[in-house]
Amino acid sequence: MGKPQKVATLLGERQKIEKEIEELQRSCQHSTKSIKNVRERLDSQTMVIRWTCDTCFSIVGIPNDNELQNYLKK
């Protein structure tokens, strides 16, 4: 298998995995959450602080100033 075919195969697999993750996150109830550092976007190296679901790791909110200060004190 040549490099172009391998790349195409891997990109197809990544698309399937991303779709499955989206479905799992969409169906999650987000019952517990934590404040964490996460990437701003998938293609970004910039980290931001967000509320994330402990079950599916989906971003579920932005902490307010008080929550942010408490997180940064840890």
Predicted model as a PDB file, atoms N, CA, C, CB and O in Angstrom, pLDDT in the B-factor column:
MODEL        1                                                                  
ATOM      1  N   MET A   1       0.863  -1.183   0.000  1.00 78.00           N  
ATOM      2  CA  MET A   1       0.000   0.000   0.000  1.00 78.00           C  
ATOM      3  C   MET A   1       0.903   1.238   0.000  1.00 78.00           C  
ATOM      4  CB  MET A   1      -0.979   0.003   1.245  1.00 78.00           C  
ATOM      5  O   MET A   1       1.792   1.366   0.842  1.00 78.00           O  
ATOM      6  N   GLY A   2       0.669   2.134  -0.940  1.00 91.00           N  
ATOM      7  CA  GLY A   2       1.452   3.359  -1.042  1.00 91.00           C  
ATOM      8  C   GLY A   2       1.047   4.382   0.001  1.00 91.00           C  
ATOM      9  O   GLY A   2       0.018   4.245   0.664  1.00 91.00           O  
ATOM     10  N   LYS A   3       1.862   5.397   0.134  1.00 93.00           N  
ATOM     11  CA  LYS A   3       1.587   6.446   1.118  1.00 93.00           C  
ATOM     12  C   LYS A   3       0.248   7.145   0.899  1.00 93.00           C  
ATOM     13  CB  LYS A   3       2.689   7.466   1.090  1.00 93.00           C  
ATOM     14  O   LYS A   3      -0.489   7.352   1.863  1.00 93.00           O  
ATOM     15  N   PRO A   4      -0.098   7.524  -0.359  1.00 93.00           N  
ATOM     16  CA  PRO A   4      -1.397   8.184  -0.552  1.00 93.00           C  
ATOM     17  C   PRO A   4      -2.575   7.307  -0.125  1.00 93.00           C  
ATOM     18  CB  PRO A   4      -1.563   8.576  -2.010  1.00 93.00           C  
ATOM     19  O   PRO A   4      -3.545   7.809   0.444  1.00 93.00           O  
ATOM     20  N   GLN A   5      -2.499   6.014  -0.392  1.00 96.00           N  
ATOM     21  CA  GLN A   5      -3.579   5.103   0.012  1.00 96.00           C  
ATOM     22  C   GLN A   5      -3.638   4.976   1.527  1.00 96.00           C  
ATOM     23  CB  GLN A   5      -3.388   3.714  -0.627  1.00 96.00           C  
ATOM     24  O   GLN A   5      -4.720   4.956   2.112  1.00 96.00           O  
ATOM     25  N   LYS A   6      -2.479   4.892   2.157  1.00 95.00           N  
ATOM     26  CA  LYS A   6      -2.417   4.767   3.616  1.00 95.00           C  
ATOM     27  C   LYS A   6      -2.998   6.016   4.273  1.00 95.00           C  
ATOM     28  CB  LYS A   6      -0.958   4.538   4.085  1.00 95.00           C  
ATOM     29  O   LYS A   6      -3.769   5.922   5.229  1.00 95.00           O  
ATOM     30  N   VAL A   7      -2.620   7.194   3.750  1.00 97.00           N  
ATOM     31  CA  VAL A   7      -3.146   8.450   4.285  1.00 97.00           C  
ATOM     32  C   VAL A   7      -4.656   8.493   4.115  1.00 97.00           C  
ATOM     33  CB  VAL A   7      -2.491   9.663   3.590  1.00 97.00           C  
ATOM     34  O   VAL A   7      -5.364   8.869   5.049  1.00 97.00           O  
ATOM     35  N   ALA A   8      -5.163   8.121   2.961  1.00 96.00           N  
ATOM     36  CA  ALA A   8      -6.605   8.128   2.713  1.00 96.00           C  
ATOM     37  C   ALA A   8      -7.326   7.180   3.656  1.00 96.00           C  
ATOM     38  CB  ALA A   8      -6.902   7.746   1.262  1.00 96.00           C  
ATOM     39  O   ALA A   8      -8.400   7.503   4.164  1.00 96.00           O  
ATOM     40  N   THR A   9      -6.740   6.009   3.894  1.00 97.00           N  
ATOM     41  CA  THR A   9      -7.331   5.037   4.819  1.00 97.00           C  
ATOM     42  C   THR A   9      -7.379   5.597   6.232  1.00 97.00           C  
ATOM     43  CB  THR A   9      -6.538   3.722   4.801  1.00 97.00           C  
ATOM     44  O   THR A   9      -8.403   5.499   6.908  1.00 97.00           O  
ATOM     45  N   LEU A  10      -6.274   6.182   6.679  1.00 97.00           N  
ATOM     46  CA  LEU A  10      -6.221   6.741   8.031  1.00 97.00           C  
ATOM     47  C   LEU A  10      -7.193   7.907   8.200  1.00 97.00           C  
ATOM     48  CB  LEU A  10      -4.803   7.200   8.356  1.00 97.00           C  
ATOM     49  O   LEU A  10      -7.838   8.023   9.242  1.00 97.00           O  
ATOM     50  N   LEU A  11      -7.305   8.767   7.197  1.00 97.00           N  
ATOM     51  CA  LEU A  11      -8.255   9.878   7.263  1.00 97.00           C  
ATOM     52  C   LEU A  11      -9.690   9.369   7.336  1.00 97.00           C  
ATOM     53  CB  LEU A  11      -8.086  10.797   6.050  1.00 97.00           C  
ATOM     54  O   LEU A  11     -10.509   9.937   8.058  1.00 97.00           O  
ATOM     55  N   GLY A  12     -10.001   8.311   6.603  1.00 97.00           N  
ATOM     56  CA  GLY A  12     -11.334   7.712   6.665  1.00 97.00           C  
ATOM     57  C   GLY A  12     -11.629   7.145   8.039  1.00 97.00           C  
ATOM     58  O   GLY A  12     -12.731   7.310   8.561  1.00 97.00           O  
ATOM     59  N   GLU A  13     -10.642   6.472   8.629  1.00 97.00           N  
ATOM     60  CA  GLU A  13     -10.812   5.915   9.976  1.00 97.00           C  
ATOM     61  C   GLU A  13     -11.005   7.036  10.995  1.00 97.00           C  
ATOM     62  CB  GLU A  13      -9.594   5.041  10.363  1.00 97.00           C  
ATOM     63  O   GLU A  13     -11.841   6.929  11.892  1.00 97.00           O  
ATOM     64  N   ARG A  14     -10.221   8.119  10.853  1.00 95.00           N  
ATOM     65  CA  ARG A  14     -10.352   9.240  11.784  1.00 95.00           C  
ATOM     66  C   ARG A  14     -11.753   9.844  11.709  1.00 95.00           C  
ATOM     67  CB  ARG A  14      -9.293  10.316  11.484  1.00 95.00           C  
ATOM     68  O   ARG A  14     -12.345  10.187  12.732  1.00 95.00           O  
ATOM     69  N   GLN A  15     -12.279   9.971  10.487  1.00 96.00           N  
ATOM     70  CA  GLN A  15     -13.619  10.525  10.318  1.00 96.00           C  
ATOM     71  C   GLN A  15     -14.672   9.647  11.000  1.00 96.00           C  
ATOM     72  CB  GLN A  15     -13.945  10.680   8.828  1.00 96.00           C  
ATOM     73  O   GLN A  15     -15.591  10.163  11.635  1.00 96.00           O  
ATOM     74  N   LYS A  16     -14.541   8.329  10.871  1.00 97.00           N  
ATOM     75  CA  LYS A  16     -15.473   7.409  11.529  1.00 97.00           C  
ATOM     76  C   LYS A  16     -15.388   7.534  13.048  1.00 97.00           C  
ATOM     77  CB  LYS A  16     -15.186   5.960  11.103  1.00 97.00           C  
ATOM     78  O   LYS A  16     -16.410   7.554  13.733  1.00 97.00           O  
ATOM     79  N   ILE A  17     -14.168   7.619  13.568  1.00 97.00           N  
ATOM     80  CA  ILE A  17     -13.965   7.742  15.018  1.00 97.00           C  
ATOM     81  C   ILE A  17     -14.547   9.052  15.532  1.00 97.00           C  
ATOM     82  CB  ILE A  17     -12.467   7.656  15.367  1.00 97.00           C  
ATOM     83  O   ILE A  17     -15.222   9.065  16.561  1.00 97.00           O  
ATOM     84  N   GLU A  18     -14.295  10.152  14.830  1.00 94.00           N  
ATOM     85  CA  GLU A  18     -14.828  11.452  15.241  1.00 94.00           C  
ATOM     86  C   GLU A  18     -16.359  11.437  15.246  1.00 94.00           C  
ATOM     87  CB  GLU A  18     -14.311  12.564  14.307  1.00 94.00           C  
ATOM     88  O   GLU A  18     -16.985  12.014  16.135  1.00 94.00           O  
ATOM     89  N   LYS A  19     -16.953  10.783  14.263  1.00 97.00           N  
ATOM     90  CA  LYS A  19     -18.413  10.696  14.192  1.00 97.00           C  
ATOM     91  C   LYS A  19     -18.963   9.894  15.373  1.00 97.00           C  
ATOM     92  CB  LYS A  19     -18.851  10.052  12.858  1.00 97.00           C  
ATOM     93  O   LYS A  19     -19.983  10.263  15.956  1.00 97.00           O  
ATOM     94  N   GLU A  20     -18.288   8.798  15.725  1.00 97.00           N  
ATOM     95  CA  GLU A  20     -18.715   7.981  16.857  1.00 97.00           C  
ATOM     96  C   GLU A  20     -18.593   8.754  18.166  1.00 97.00           C  
ATOM     97  CB  GLU A  20     -17.890   6.694  16.927  1.00 97.00           C  
ATOM     98  O   GLU A  20     -19.475   8.672  19.021  1.00 97.00           O  
ATOM     99  N   ILE A  21     -17.504   9.503  18.326  1.00 96.00           N  
ATOM    100  CA  ILE A  21     -17.319  10.320  19.535  1.00 96.00           C  
ATOM    101  C   ILE A  21     -18.424  11.368  19.625  1.00 96.00           C  
ATOM    102  CB  ILE A  21     -15.921  11.006  19.533  1.00 96.00           C  
ATOM    103  O   ILE A  21     -18.999  11.567  20.695  1.00 96.00           O  
ATOM    104  N   GLU A  22     -18.728  12.038  18.520  1.00 96.00           N  
ATOM    105  CA  GLU A  22     -19.801  13.044  18.508  1.00 96.00           C  
ATOM    106  C   GLU A  22     -21.124  12.440  18.941  1.00 96.00           C  
ATOM    107  CB  GLU A  22     -19.944  13.662  17.113  1.00 96.00           C  
ATOM    108  O   GLU A  22     -21.856  13.059  19.713  1.00 96.00           O  
ATOM    109  N   GLU A  23     -21.448  11.241  18.463  1.00 97.00           N  
ATOM    110  CA  GLU A  23     -22.709  10.574  18.824  1.00 97.00           C  
ATOM    111  C   GLU A  23     -22.730  10.247  20.318  1.00 97.00           C  
ATOM    112  CB  GLU A  23     -22.902   9.278  17.989  1.00 97.00           C  
ATOM    113  O   GLU A  23     -23.745  10.460  20.981  1.00 97.00           O  
ATOM    114  N   LEU A  24     -21.627   9.736  20.852  1.00 97.00           N  
ATOM    115  CA  LEU A  24     -21.556   9.424  22.279  1.00 97.00           C  
ATOM    116  C   LEU A  24     -21.707  10.683  23.118  1.00 97.00           C  
ATOM    117  CB  LEU A  24     -20.236   8.727  22.612  1.00 97.00           C  
ATOM    118  O   LEU A  24     -22.400  10.665  24.135  1.00 97.00           O  
ATOM    119  N   GLN A  25     -21.070  11.773  22.709  1.00 97.00           N  
ATOM    120  CA  GLN A  25     -21.176  13.022  23.451  1.00 97.00           C  
ATOM    121  C   GLN A  25     -22.574  13.609  23.352  1.00 97.00           C  
ATOM    122  CB  GLN A  25     -20.155  14.024  22.944  1.00 97.00           C  
ATOM    123  O   GLN A  25     -23.076  14.180  24.320  1.00 97.00           O  
ATOM    124  N   ARG A  26     -23.201  13.476  22.202  1.00 96.00           N  
ATOM    125  CA  ARG A  26     -24.551  14.004  22.019  1.00 96.00           C  
ATOM    126  C   ARG A  26     -25.567  13.260  22.894  1.00 96.00           C  
ATOM    127  CB  ARG A  26     -24.959  13.910  20.544  1.00 96.00           C  
ATOM    128  O   ARG A  26     -26.516  13.866  23.392  1.00 96.00           O  
ATOM    129  N   SER A  27     -25.371  11.958  23.079  1.00 97.00           N  
ATOM    130  CA  SER A  27     -26.325  11.163  23.857  1.00 97.00           C  
ATOM    131  C   SER A  27     -26.023  11.173  25.364  1.00 97.00           C  
ATOM    132  CB  SER A  27     -26.328   9.731  23.349  1.00 97.00           C  
ATOM    133  O   SER A  27     -26.817  10.663  26.155  1.00 97.00           O  
ATOM    134  N   CYS A  28     -24.889  11.746  25.760  1.00 97.00           N  
ATOM    135  CA  CYS A  28     -24.494  11.768  27.174  1.00 97.00           C  
ATOM    136  C   CYS A  28     -25.365  12.755  27.958  1.00 97.00           C  
ATOM    137  CB  CYS A  28     -22.997  12.145  27.314  1.00 97.00           C  
ATOM    138  O   CYS A  28     -25.773  13.789  27.429  1.00 97.00           O  
ATOM    139  N   GLN A  29     -25.644  12.428  29.219  1.00 97.00           N  
ATOM    140  CA  GLN A  29     -26.449  13.292  30.082  1.00 97.00           C  
ATOM    141  C   GLN A  29     -25.606  14.359  30.783  1.00 97.00           C  
ATOM    142  CB  GLN A  29     -27.179  12.453  31.117  1.00 97.00           C  
ATOM    143  O   GLN A  29     -26.167  15.276  31.382  1.00 97.00           O  
ATOM    144  N   HIS A  30     -24.276  14.263  30.725  1.00 96.00           N  
ATOM    145  CA  HIS A  30     -23.344  15.205  31.357  1.00 96.00           C  
ATOM    146  C   HIS A  30     -23.694  15.402  32.842  1.00 96.00           C  
ATOM    147  CB  HIS A  30     -23.369  16.568  30.614  1.00 96.00           C  
ATOM    148  O   HIS A  30     -23.832  16.532  33.312  1.00 96.00           O  
ATOM    149  N   SER A  31     -23.832  14.297  33.561  1.00 96.00           N  
ATOM    150  CA  SER A  31     -24.268  14.352  34.959  1.00 96.00           C  
ATOM    151  C   SER A  31     -23.205  14.866  35.916  1.00 96.00           C  
ATOM    152  CB  SER A  31     -24.702  12.996  35.401  1.00 96.00           C  
ATOM    153  O   SER A  31     -23.546  15.445  36.948  1.00 96.00           O  
ATOM    154  N   THR A  32     -21.933  14.675  35.607  1.00 97.00           N  
ATOM    155  CA  THR A  32     -20.862  15.219  36.453  1.00 97.00           C  
ATOM    156  C   THR A  32     -19.887  15.981  35.576  1.00 97.00           C  
ATOM    157  CB  THR A  32     -20.126  14.086  37.242  1.00 97.00           C  
ATOM    158  O   THR A  32     -19.612  15.594  34.440  1.00 97.00           O  
ATOM    159  N   LYS A  33     -19.367  17.076  36.125  1.00 97.00           N  
ATOM    160  CA  LYS A  33     -18.454  17.890  35.337  1.00 97.00           C  
ATOM    161  C   LYS A  33     -17.317  18.407  36.204  1.00 97.00           C  
ATOM    162  CB  LYS A  33     -19.199  19.057  34.684  1.00 97.00           C  
ATOM    163  O   LYS A  33     -17.434  18.503  37.426  1.00 97.00           O  
ATOM    164  N   SER A  34     -16.210  18.738  35.537  1.00 97.00           N  
ATOM    165  CA  SER A  34     -15.026  19.257  36.203  1.00 97.00           C  
ATOM    166  C   SER A  34     -14.436  20.368  35.354  1.00 97.00           C  
ATOM    167  CB  SER A  34     -13.986  18.136  36.451  1.00 97.00           C  
ATOM    168  O   SER A  34     -14.656  20.429  34.145  1.00 97.00           O  
ATOM    169  N   ILE A  35     -13.685  21.242  36.002  1.00 97.00           N  
ATOM    170  CA  ILE A  35     -12.966  22.279  35.269  1.00 97.00           C  
ATOM    171  C   ILE A  35     -11.609  21.705  34.864  1.00 97.00           C  
ATOM    172  CB  ILE A  35     -12.803  23.588  36.132  1.00 97.00           C  
ATOM    173  O   ILE A  35     -10.882  21.151  35.689  1.00 97.00           O  
ATOM    174  N   LYS A  36     -11.279  21.850  33.564  1.00 96.00           N  
ATOM    175  CA  LYS A  36     -10.022  21.300  33.047  1.00 96.00           C  
ATOM    176  C   LYS A  36      -9.443  22.216  31.984  1.00 96.00           C  
ATOM    177  CB  LYS A  36     -10.239  19.889  32.471  1.00 96.00           C  
ATOM    178  O   LYS A  36     -10.143  23.045  31.403  1.00 96.00           O  
ATOM    179  N   ASN A  37      -8.148  22.050  31.742  1.00 95.00           N  
ATOM    180  CA  ASN A  37      -7.494  22.683  30.596  1.00 95.00           C  
ATOM    181  C   ASN A  37      -7.744  21.820  29.375  1.00 95.00           C  
ATOM    182  CB  ASN A  37      -5.961  22.877  30.843  1.00 95.00           C  
ATOM    183  O   ASN A  37      -7.470  20.620  29.393  1.00 95.00           O  
ATOM    184  N   VAL A  38      -8.262  22.421  28.312  1.00 95.00           N  
ATOM    185  CA  VAL A  38      -8.513  21.698  27.067  1.00 95.00           C  
ATOM    186  C   VAL A  38      -8.027  22.537  25.897  1.00 95.00           C  
ATOM    187  CB  VAL A  38     -10.020  21.357  26.909  1.00 95.00           C  
ATOM    188  O   VAL A  38      -7.834  23.746  26.025  1.00 95.00           O  
ATOM    189  N   ARG A  39      -7.832  21.888  24.761  1.00 93.00           N  
ATOM    190  CA  ARG A  39      -7.471  22.629  23.552  1.00 93.00           C  
ATOM    191  C   ARG A  39      -8.634  23.496  23.118  1.00 93.00           C  
ATOM    192  CB  ARG A  39      -7.061  21.671  22.416  1.00 93.00           C  
ATOM    193  O   ARG A  39      -9.796  23.102  23.216  1.00 93.00           O  
ATOM    194  N   GLU A  40      -8.305  24.680  22.640  1.00 89.00           N  
ATOM    195  CA  GLU A  40      -9.334  25.605  22.172  1.00 89.00           C  
ATOM    196  C   GLU A  40     -10.097  25.008  20.988  1.00 89.00           C  
ATOM    197  CB  GLU A  40      -8.705  26.956  21.777  1.00 89.00           C  
ATOM    198  O   GLU A  40     -11.323  25.091  20.920  1.00 89.00           O  
ATOM    199  N   ARG A  41      -9.354  24.406  20.059  1.00 86.00           N  
ATOM    200  CA  ARG A  41      -9.925  23.693  18.915  1.00 86.00           C  
ATOM    201  C   ARG A  41      -9.071  22.465  18.672  1.00 86.00           C  
ATOM    202  CB  ARG A  41      -9.993  24.601  17.634  1.00 86.00           C  
ATOM    203  O   ARG A  41      -7.953  22.383  19.181  1.00 86.00           O  
ATOM    204  N   LEU A  42      -9.566  21.521  17.917  1.00 79.00           N  
ATOM    205  CA  LEU A  42      -8.795  20.306  17.640  1.00 79.00           C  
ATOM    206  C   LEU A  42      -7.474  20.599  16.937  1.00 79.00           C  
ATOM    207  CB  LEU A  42      -9.617  19.355  16.795  1.00 79.00           C  
ATOM    208  O   LEU A  42      -6.478  19.917  17.178  1.00 79.00           O  
ATOM    209  N   ASP A  43      -7.459  21.605  16.073  1.00 85.00           N  
ATOM    210  CA  ASP A  43      -6.257  21.919  15.307  1.00 85.00           C  
ATOM    211  C   ASP A  43      -5.405  23.010  15.950  1.00 85.00           C  
ATOM    212  CB  ASP A  43      -6.640  22.338  13.916  1.00 85.00           C  
ATOM    213  O   ASP A  43      -4.514  23.565  15.308  1.00 85.00           O  
ATOM    214  N   SER A  44      -5.678  23.314  17.209  1.00 87.00           N  
ATOM    215  CA  SER A  44      -4.990  24.402  17.897  1.00 87.00           C  
ATOM    216  C   SER A  44      -4.101  23.880  19.016  1.00 87.00           C  
ATOM    217  CB  SER A  44      -5.996  25.394  18.456  1.00 87.00           C  
ATOM    218  O   SER A  44      -4.379  22.838  19.608  1.00 87.00           O  
ATOM    219  N   GLN A  45      -3.045  24.604  19.296  1.00 92.00           N  
ATOM    220  CA  GLN A  45      -2.190  24.288  20.437  1.00 92.00           C  
ATOM    221  C   GLN A  45      -2.560  25.137  21.650  1.00 92.00           C  
ATOM    222  CB  GLN A  45      -0.717  24.500  20.075  1.00 92.00           C  
ATOM    223  O   GLN A  45      -2.031  24.913  22.739  1.00 92.00           O  
ATOM    224  N   THR A  46      -3.458  26.105  21.481  1.00 95.00           N  
ATOM    225  CA  THR A  46      -3.872  27.002  22.545  1.00 95.00           C  
ATOM    226  C   THR A  46      -4.766  26.267  23.543  1.00 95.00           C  
ATOM    227  CB  THR A  46      -4.602  28.221  21.965  1.00 95.00           C  
ATOM    228  O   THR A  46      -5.742  25.620  23.167  1.00 95.00           O  
ATOM    229  N   MET A  47      -4.410  26.382  24.819  1.00 95.00           N  
ATOM    230  CA  MET A  47      -5.191  25.736  25.872  1.00 95.00           C  
ATOM    231  C   MET A  47      -6.110  26.767  26.530  1.00 95.00           C  
ATOM    232  CB  MET A  47      -4.256  25.076  26.930  1.00 95.00           C  
ATOM    233  O   MET A  47      -5.727  27.921  26.722  1.00 95.00           O  
ATOM    234  N   VAL A  48      -7.320  26.340  26.871  1.00 96.00           N  
ATOM    235  CA  VAL A  48      -8.303  27.174  27.565  1.00 96.00           C  
ATOM    236  C   VAL A  48      -8.874  26.375  28.736  1.00 96.00           C  
ATOM    237  CB  VAL A  48      -9.445  27.640  26.592  1.00 96.00           C  
ATOM    238  O   VAL A  48      -8.796  25.147  28.753  1.00 96.00           O  
ATOM    239  N   ILE A  49      -9.440  27.068  29.701  1.00 97.00           N  
ATOM    240  CA  ILE A  49     -10.031  26.415  30.867  1.00 97.00           C  
ATOM    241  C   ILE A  49     -11.543  26.372  30.659  1.00 97.00           C  
ATOM    242  CB  ILE A  49      -9.657  27.167  32.203  1.00 97.00           C  
ATOM    243  O   ILE A  49     -12.180  27.403  30.444  1.00 97.00           O  
ATOM    244  N   ARG A  50     -12.111  25.160  30.726  1.00 97.00           N  
ATOM    245  CA  ARG A  50     -13.542  24.961  30.474  1.00 97.00           C  
ATOM    246  C   ARG A  50     -14.106  23.908  31.420  1.00 97.00           C  
ATOM    247  CB  ARG A  50     -13.786  24.546  29.005  1.00 97.00           C  
ATOM    248  O   ARG A  50     -13.368  23.084  31.961  1.00 97.00           O  
ATOM    249  N   TRP A  51     -15.441  23.946  31.615  1.00 98.00           N  
ATOM    250  CA  TRP A  51     -16.142  22.857  32.280  1.00 98.00           C  
ATOM    251  C   TRP A  51     -16.243  21.722  31.269  1.00 98.00           C  
ATOM    252  CB  TRP A  51     -17.567  23.303  32.804  1.00 98.00           C  
ATOM    253  O   TRP A  51     -16.663  21.946  30.134  1.00 98.00           O  
ATOM    254  N   THR A  52     -15.863  20.505  31.663  1.00 97.00           N  
ATOM    255  CA  THR A  52     -15.978  19.351  30.783  1.00 97.00           C  
ATOM    256  C   THR A  52     -16.718  18.225  31.497  1.00 97.00           C  
ATOM    257  CB  THR A  52     -14.585  18.876  30.318  1.00 97.00           C  
ATOM    258  O   THR A  52     -16.631  18.082  32.717  1.00 97.00           O  
ATOM    259  N   CYS A  53     -17.436  17.442  30.729  1.00 98.00           N  
ATOM    260  CA  CYS A  53     -18.153  16.284  31.261  1.00 98.00           C  
ATOM    261  C   CYS A  53     -17.126  15.217  31.652  1.00 98.00           C  
ATOM    262  CB  CYS A  53     -19.182  15.722  30.212  1.00 98.00           C  
ATOM    263  O   CYS A  53     -16.214  14.918  30.882  1.00 98.00           O  
ATOM    264  N   ASP A  54     -17.278  14.647  32.847  1.00 97.00           N  
ATOM    265  CA  ASP A  54     -16.360  13.607  33.317  1.00 97.00           C  
ATOM    266  C   ASP A  54     -16.564  12.282  32.585  1.00 97.00           C  
ATOM    267  CB  ASP A  54     -16.536  13.397  34.812  1.00 97.00           C  
ATOM    268  O   ASP A  54     -15.671  11.434  32.585  1.00 97.00           O  
ATOM    269  N   THR A  55     -17.709  12.098  31.971  1.00 97.00           N  
ATOM    270  CA  THR A  55     -18.019  10.845  31.288  1.00 97.00           C  
ATOM    271  C   THR A  55     -17.562  10.854  29.830  1.00 97.00           C  
ATOM    272  CB  THR A  55     -19.510  10.572  31.356  1.00 97.00           C  
ATOM    273  O   THR A  55     -16.881   9.929  29.389  1.00 97.00           O  
ATOM    274  N   CYS A  56     -17.935  11.902  29.076  1.00 97.00           N  
ATOM    275  CA  CYS A  56     -17.668  11.911  27.631  1.00 97.00           C  
ATOM    276  C   CYS A  56     -16.615  12.942  27.209  1.00 97.00           C  
ATOM    277  CB  CYS A  56     -18.951  12.179  26.884  1.00 97.00           C  
ATOM    278  O   CYS A  56     -16.266  13.024  26.031  1.00 97.00           O  
ATOM    279  N   PHE A  57     -16.115  13.717  28.156  1.00 95.00           N  
ATOM    280  CA  PHE A  57     -15.064  14.718  27.914  1.00 95.00           C  
ATOM    281  C   PHE A  57     -15.500  15.862  27.002  1.00 95.00           C  
ATOM    282  CB  PHE A  57     -13.860  14.048  27.315  1.00 95.00           C  
ATOM    283  O   PHE A  57     -14.657  16.562  26.440  1.00 95.00           O  
ATOM    284  N   SER A  58     -16.786  16.052  26.854  1.00 95.00           N  
ATOM    285  CA  SER A  58     -17.315  17.140  26.045  1.00 95.00           C  
ATOM    286  C   SER A  58     -17.243  18.448  26.837  1.00 95.00           C  
ATOM    287  CB  SER A  58     -18.773  16.840  25.606  1.00 95.00           C  
ATOM    288  O   SER A  58     -17.411  18.444  28.056  1.00 95.00           O  
ATOM    289  N   ILE A  59     -16.994  19.563  26.151  1.00 95.00           N  
ATOM    290  CA  ILE A  59     -17.017  20.869  26.805  1.00 95.00           C  
ATOM    291  C   ILE A  59     -18.473  21.235  27.042  1.00 95.00           C  
ATOM    292  CB  ILE A  59     -16.283  21.965  25.946  1.00 95.00           C  
ATOM    293  O   ILE A  59     -19.284  21.242  26.115  1.00 95.00           O  
ATOM    294  N   VAL A  60     -18.798  21.542  28.311  1.00 96.00           N  
ATOM    295  CA  VAL A  60     -20.198  21.823  28.652  1.00 96.00           C  
ATOM    296  C   VAL A  60     -20.403  23.238  29.190  1.00 96.00           C  
ATOM    297  CB  VAL A  60     -20.690  20.819  29.675  1.00 96.00           C  
ATOM    298  O   VAL A  60     -21.532  23.614  29.505  1.00 96.00           O  
ATOM    299  N   GLY A  61     -19.344  24.020  29.300  1.00 96.00           N  
ATOM    300  CA  GLY A  61     -19.527  25.381  29.778  1.00 96.00           C  
ATOM    301  C   GLY A  61     -18.216  26.106  30.004  1.00 96.00           C  
ATOM    302  O   GLY A  61     -17.127  25.542  29.897  1.00 96.00           O  
ATOM    303  N   ILE A  62     -18.372  27.387  30.322  1.00 97.00           N  
ATOM    304  CA  ILE A  62     -17.225  28.241  30.621  1.00 97.00           C  
ATOM    305  C   ILE A  62     -17.332  28.648  32.080  1.00 97.00           C  
ATOM    306  CB  ILE A  62     -17.171  29.501  29.676  1.00 97.00           C  
ATOM    307  O   ILE A  62     -18.378  29.143  32.499  1.00 97.00           O  
ATOM    308  N   PRO A  63     -16.275  28.453  32.871  1.00 97.00           N  
ATOM    309  CA  PRO A  63     -16.352  28.828  34.285  1.00 97.00           C  
ATOM    310  C   PRO A  63     -16.451  30.344  34.458  1.00 97.00           C  
ATOM    311  CB  PRO A  63     -15.132  28.295  35.042  1.00 97.00           C  
ATOM    312  O   PRO A  63     -15.877  31.108  33.683  1.00 97.00           O  
ATOM    313  N   ASN A  64     -17.193  30.765  35.492  1.00 97.00           N  
ATOM    314  CA  ASN A  64     -17.265  32.191  35.778  1.00 97.00           C  
ATOM    315  C   ASN A  64     -15.970  32.631  36.471  1.00 97.00           C  
ATOM    316  CB  ASN A  64     -18.508  32.517  36.661  1.00 97.00           C  
ATOM    317  O   ASN A  64     -15.107  31.798  36.749  1.00 97.00           O  
ATOM    318  N   ASP A  65     -15.828  33.917  36.748  1.00 96.00           N  
ATOM    319  CA  ASP A  65     -14.583  34.440  37.323  1.00 96.00           C  
ATOM    320  C   ASP A  65     -14.251  33.798  38.666  1.00 96.00           C  
ATOM    321  CB  ASP A  65     -14.681  35.947  37.490  1.00 96.00           C  
ATOM    322  O   ASP A  65     -13.091  33.481  38.928  1.00 96.00           O  
ATOM    323  N   ASN A  66     -15.250  33.605  39.513  1.00 96.00           N  
ATOM    324  CA  ASN A  66     -15.027  32.996  40.830  1.00 96.00           C  
ATOM    325  C   ASN A  66     -14.556  31.548  40.697  1.00 96.00           C  
ATOM    326  CB  ASN A  66     -16.313  33.056  41.672  1.00 96.00           C  
ATOM    327  O   ASN A  66     -13.607  31.139  41.365  1.00 96.00           O  
ATOM    328  N   GLU A  67     -15.219  30.772  39.836  1.00 96.00           N  
ATOM    329  CA  GLU A  67     -14.832  29.373  39.603  1.00 96.00           C  
ATOM    330  C   GLU A  67     -13.424  29.295  39.012  1.00 96.00           C  
ATOM    331  CB  GLU A  67     -15.845  28.680  38.660  1.00 96.00           C  
ATOM    332  O   GLU A  67     -12.641  28.412  39.361  1.00 96.00           O  
ATOM    333  N   LEU A  68     -13.118  30.223  38.123  1.00 95.00           N  
ATOM    334  CA  LEU A  68     -11.798  30.260  37.500  1.00 95.00           C  
ATOM    335  C   LEU A  68     -10.712  30.555  38.528  1.00 95.00           C  
ATOM    336  CB  LEU A  68     -11.765  31.306  36.385  1.00 95.00           C  
ATOM    337  O   LEU A  68      -9.660  29.917  38.514  1.00 95.00           O  
ATOM    338  N   GLN A  69     -10.950  31.502  39.409  1.00 95.00           N  
ATOM    339  CA  GLN A  69      -9.972  31.831  40.448  1.00 95.00           C  
ATOM    340  C   GLN A  69      -9.765  30.666  41.408  1.00 95.00           C  
ATOM    341  CB  GLN A  69     -10.419  33.071  41.222  1.00 95.00           C  
ATOM    342  O   GLN A  69      -8.634  30.384  41.805  1.00 95.00           O  
ATOM    343  N   ASN A  70     -10.842  29.990  41.783  1.00 94.00           N  
ATOM    344  CA  ASN A  70     -10.715  28.805  42.659  1.00 94.00           C  
ATOM    345  C   ASN A  70      -9.920  27.699  41.977  1.00 94.00           C  
ATOM    346  CB  ASN A  70     -12.109  28.274  43.059  1.00 94.00           C  
ATOM    347  O   ASN A  70      -9.114  27.032  42.626  1.00 94.00           O  
ATOM    348  N   TYR A  71     -10.132  27.494  40.683  1.00 94.00           N  
ATOM    349  CA  TYR A  71      -9.398  26.477  39.939  1.00 94.00           C  
ATOM    350  C   TYR A  71      -7.914  26.830  39.871  1.00 94.00           C  
ATOM    351  CB  TYR A  71      -9.976  26.323  38.523  1.00 94.00           C  
ATOM    352  O   TYR A  71      -7.061  25.958  40.042  1.00 94.00           O  
ATOM    353  N   LEU A  72      -7.607  28.078  39.628  1.00 92.00           N  
ATOM    354  CA  LEU A  72      -6.219  28.506  39.492  1.00 92.00           C  
ATOM    355  C   LEU A  72      -5.467  28.454  40.821  1.00 92.00           C  
ATOM    356  CB  LEU A  72      -6.165  29.912  38.926  1.00 92.00           C  
ATOM    357  O   LEU A  72      -4.239  28.369  40.821  1.00 92.00           O  
ATOM    358  N   LYS A  73      -6.171  28.502  41.951  1.00 91.00           N  
ATOM    359  CA  LYS A  73      -5.527  28.425  43.262  1.00 91.00           C  
ATOM    360  C   LYS A  73      -5.044  27.018  43.571  1.00 91.00           C  
ATOM    361  CB  LYS A  73      -6.483  28.888  44.346  1.00 91.00           C  
ATOM    362  O   LYS A  73      -4.160  26.846  44.411  1.00 91.00           O  
ATOM    363  N   LYS A  74      -5.598  26.014  42.916  1.00 80.00           N  
ATOM    364  CA  LYS A  74      -5.236  24.623  43.185  1.00 80.00           C  
ATOM    365  C   LYS A  74      -3.849  24.308  42.726  1.00 80.00           C  
ATOM    366  CB  LYS A  74      -6.202  23.690  42.529  1.00 80.00           C  
ATOM    367  O   LYS A  74      -3.390  23.176  42.880  1.00 80.00           O  
TER     368      LYS A  74                                                      
ENDMDL                                                                          
END                                                                             
